[in-house]
Amino acid sequence: MRRGRTLKAAVSEAHAWLADKYESSYFPPPYYEGSHFYVPVSHDVIEGLATFFGVPDKYSVDDRGVAFTLGFSSAKHLGAGQFT
């Protein structure tokens, strides 16, 4: 029983951390200066993808988690803005 509560608390903490990173500090600068379009991953993730994360000292787990949050999260209210 205690293990379940601990896991629930850990999941809630991780969710809050990812949401905070996604909302506040994750987005890189725009791809083109003066625009608002950007590549939705950090520079470290781009470098890691290019080498299949083969550099042992550079494995950006946190930034990958935020990128997956962006890619795999869903709208809270389907049809409330994503099709406009």
ChimeraX attribute file (.defattr): number of C-alpha atoms within 10 A of each C-alpha:
attribute: neighborCount
match mode: 1-to-1
recipient: residues
	/A:1	5
	/A:2	7
	/A:3	8
	/A:4	9
	/A:5	10
	/A:6	11
	/A:7	11
	/A:8	12
	/A:9	12
	/A:10	12
	/A:11	12
	/A:12	12
	/A:13	12
	/A:14	13
	/A:15	13
	/A:16	12
	/A:17	14
	/A:18	21
	/A:19	15
	/A:20	13
	/A:21	17
	/A:22	17
	/A:23	11
	/A:24	9
	/A:25	8
	/A:26	17
	/A:27	16
	/A:28	13
	/A:29	15
	/A:30	13
	/A:31	12
	/A:32	9
	/A:33	9
	/A:34	8
	/A:35	9
	/A:36	9
	/A:37	12
	/A:38	13
	/A:39	12
	/A:40	19
	/A:41	17
	/A:42	18
	/A:43	13
	/A:44	16
	/A:45	21
	/A:46	16
	/A:47	16
	/A:48	17
	/A:49	12
	/A:50	10
	/A:51	10
	/A:52	10
	/A:53	16
	/A:54	12
	/A:55	10
	/A:56	6
	/A:57	7
	/A:58	12
	/A:59	16
	/A:60	16
	/A:61	11
	/A:62	12
	/A:63	19
	/A:64	17
	/A:65	15
	/A:66	23
	/A:67	19
	/A:68	13
	/A:69	16
	/A:70	15
	/A:71	10
	/A:72	8
	/A:73	8
	/A:74	9
	/A:75	9
	/A:76	7
	/A:77	8
	/A:78	9
	/A:79	9
	/A:80	9
	/A:81	8
	/A:82	8
	/A:83	6
	/A:84	5
